Amino acid sequence: MINEEQRRKLKEVLGYHYTDGVLKILKEKKITSRNGKAYGSSMIRNVFNGLNENEDIENAIIQLFVRTQEEEKEINEARNRILGIQ
């Protein structure tokens, strides 16, 4: 389960529009609910906010966090390279 401290850090990086990214990761990994349907945005938000537990969704949230941090790092490095900043 995602605790309050983790939630703050995740929200710092992911912001408030993270559900589409999580849904994309779940789709890539072919992870569905017990009845074989894709998870909805509300379930993802409930897991993020600690109202539900789901290890697959929690892992997808963490994976999105890592991807987002890597993308931000690459963007900053590219900007610095273009601007001649080391």
Buried (B, 14 or more C-beta within 10 A) or exposed (E): EBEEEBBEEBEEEBEEEBBEBBBEBBEEEEBEBEEEEEBEEEBBBBBBEEEBEBEBBBBBBBBBBEBBEEEEEEEEEEEEEEEEEE
